[in-house]
Amino acid sequence: MEKNLTKHSPVERVALAREAQRPKIRDYISALFEDFFETHGDRLYGDDKSMLCGIARFGNIPVTVAGNIKAATLAESIECNFGMANPEGYRKFQRAALQAEKFKRPIITFIDTPGAYPGVEAEMRGQGEAIARCIFMLSSLRVPIIAVFTGEGGSGGALAIAVSDRILMMENAIFSILSPEGFASILWKDSKRRDEACELMKLISEDLEHFGIADRIVEEPEGGAPSDPKFVFGKLKLALEEELSALMSLNIDELIKQRRKKYRFIGV
């Protein structure tokens, strides 16, 4: 990108990524896709309202769309568990992704979550296994996969639907092993040092691009995505068109080879 991305500090970026008024997955679906049809349930336990899955058309291309559901109001946030998926949410995603492979539909995921739900009930229903199964599945899935970080991307809860051929990050999105508060609590036993943690964690978009984790940064307007959502949708649509066209031109075996290479060499 030609734009200077350093005008906001990491602390400010975390605040921007968490803004309640940032566009949510349903906003992106309405702006970028046509004929969206939502699917429900994991055919095992229930329908997790924090994970959205469905099929749609991106231009003339049938695609599978999935991602975390966040809300702008407290009541809606409680209903969707503040974007933190349970095991049945990840199993619903597995079901949608395997269906996409069966019908040769590219997958586009939208990530905006502080992490997977850490409650006792989630652990009892196999949270760790569900996340691991997603990562295992996506590493070999025989369709193009694009992951878009639209806000906060936390821990394995984000990684579970982020293993992909291309990772796109909105300019003020973040991706980290855990929250800055959690990082500070573990490292220094003091969550109040979260600002210091933000500086150390290298969680902002250009750091992630530098380390070869993010493949492309999508520009946001001055003031962040909420100040001009149409600008954001336009920039992301162009990025998705270019990346999807490039991925669909590849032989599927070459695609998977490149995907695996990408993840094996992150951090080298």
N, C-alpha and C positions, 0 to 999 in steps of 0.2 A: 504494500500500500504506500502511496505517496504521502498520505496524511501523517502528521506527527502524532503518534499515539501516547506520548509521554506527558500530556498536559494534566492528567490526573494521577495522583499517587496510588499505590496499591491499596491503601486504606480507603481512599475515595472510590476506587474501582469496586471493592467489596460492597460498599454501600450502594453503588449504582446497580450492581448485579442483583441485589436483594430488594430493590425498589418495588413496592407493591403494584405500582402502575405500569411496570414494564409489560410489553405485549406477552400474552400467554399462548399456549399451544393452540387453543381454539381460534385465537386471533390470526395466527399464522396459517392455519388451515383455511379459514375463510378467505384470506387474502391471496393465497398461493395455489390453492387446489380447487378442483371442481368435483361435484358428485361424490362428496365424502359420505361413506357409509360406516358407521361405528359398529364394532363387534364387541361382545361382552362375555365375561366369564372365562375361567380357566378349565372348565369341565371337570373340576376336582373338588373345589371348596366354595368359591364364590366369585363375585365381580368386584374387583378392587377399584374404587372410584378415584384413586390417585394415579392410575395408569390408563392412558387412552390409547386404543388401537383401532385401526380401521383401514379401509381401502379407498382410493380416490384416483383422480386423474391429475397429473401434472403436465399441462399442455395436452398432448395426445398420448402420453405415456401412462399406463396403469401402474400405480405404485401402492405399497403398503406404508402407512404413516403410523407412528407410535411416539409416545412421549409422556413425560410427567405432567400432571395437572396441578397447577397452582391457581389461587384465587386472590382477588383484590380485597374481599371483605372477610371479617372474622368468621361469620357463619359458614360461608362457602369454604374457607380454609379448613375449618374443622371437618366438614363433610369430606374433603379430599385429603385429609390427614396431612395438611401443609406440604403436599407434594412428596411425601415419604411413602414409598410403595411397600406393601406386604408381599409375602411369597406368592400369593395368588396373582398379584399384579405382574410379577416377573414371569409367572407361568402363563398368564394371558398373553404376554409379549412373545414368549416362546411359541405358543400356538399360532399367533399371527405371523411370526417370522418363518416358521416351517411351511405355512400355507403360501407365503410369498415365494418361497423357493419352489414349491410344487407348481405354481402357476407362472414362474419366471418373472415376478414383479420385483423391481428394485425396492429397497427399504430406505426410508428417510426417518430418522429419529430426532426428536426435539428434547433436549435435556435441560431441566431446571429443577433441581432438587438439592436439599441440604444433605441427603443421603437416604439409604434404606431405613425403614422404620426399625428401631432397635428394641422394641418391646418384647416381653417374655412370650406373648402369644405368637409373635412372628417367628421367634426362635424355635418354638415348639412345632410350628408348621414347616420348618425347614428353610429359613431365610438364607442361610449361607449356601446351602445346596442349590437353591433356586437361582441365586446370583451366579454361582460357579457354572451352572448349567447354561445360563445365557452366554457367558463369556466363551465357554467351550463351543457352543453351537455357532455363534457368530464368527468364530475364527475360521470355520470351514464352510459356511453357508454359500451356496453357489449362485448368488445374485449380487449385484452391486449394492453397497451399503454406504450411506452418508449420514454422519451424526452432526447435529447442529447444537452447539451450546448457546442457549438464548439468555441465560441468567446465571444461576449458581449451579455448579457441578461438584457435588461432594462425594468422595469416597467410592466404595464399591457399588453403592446405589446408583451412581452416575455411570460408572464403568460398565455396568451390566448391560446397558443399551448403547454404549459408545464405541465398542469394538467395531471398527468400520474401515472402509477403504480410504475415506476422506473425513477428517474432522474439521468442521467449520466453526469458528467462534465469533459471535458478535463481539464488537470491539470492547465492550464493558462486561463481558461474561468472564467467569472464573472457573477453574478446574483444579481441585486439590485433593489430597489424601484424606482430609477431614477439615472441619471448620477451623478458622483461626483461633476461636475460643477454645476448641478442643485441643488444638496444637499447644497453645499456651498452658492449658491445664495439665497436659501430660509432661511437657518439657520443663516447665518452670513451676508447676503446681500453683499457677496464678492466672486465671482467665482474664484478669484485667490487663494483661500484657498482650492482648489480641492485636493491637496496632503494630507492635514489634513483630509479632508472628506474621502479619500480612506482608511485611517487608522481606522476611526471610524465606517465605514459602514458595516464591516464584510461581504464583498462581494466576497471574494476569495474562491476557491473550498474547502479547508480544514475547513474553518469556516462554510460553508454551510453544509458540512458533519457532523461537530460537532453538529450543531443545528437540525439535522435530516431532512434537506431539500434535500440535495443531498444524494443519496444512494450509489454512487460509483464514484471514481475519476479515470480517464483514464490517464495513464502516457504519458508525452510528452518527447522528447529527450532534451538534453542540447541545449539551444538556442531557444527552443520553437518549435512548430509544423512545421513552414516553413523550418527548417533546415533538416528535414527528414520525409516527409509526409508518406512514406511507413511504417515507424515505427509506426506512429500514426494510420494509417489505420489498421495495423495488431493488435494493442492493442485494438482498438475499435471493430473490428470484433469479437475478442474473448469475449469481455465483452457483446456484443449484443447476441452472441450465448448462453452464459450462462444465461443471464437474461431472454431472450425470452423463452428458454427451461423451466425455472422455472415457469414463468408466465403461459405458455400454459398448464402446468400440473395441474393448479388449477381449481377447479370448478368455473364457471363464477360468481355465487352469492358470493362465498368466495372472489373472486378477487375484486369485487366492494366493498365489506365490508372492505377489507384491504385498498383499495384506499381511501375511505372516512375517515377511521380511521387515515390514514397518515396525511391528511390535517387538520383534526380536532385537532390533537395533536401537530402540528408544533408550536413551541414556548412555549409549556407548560413546 
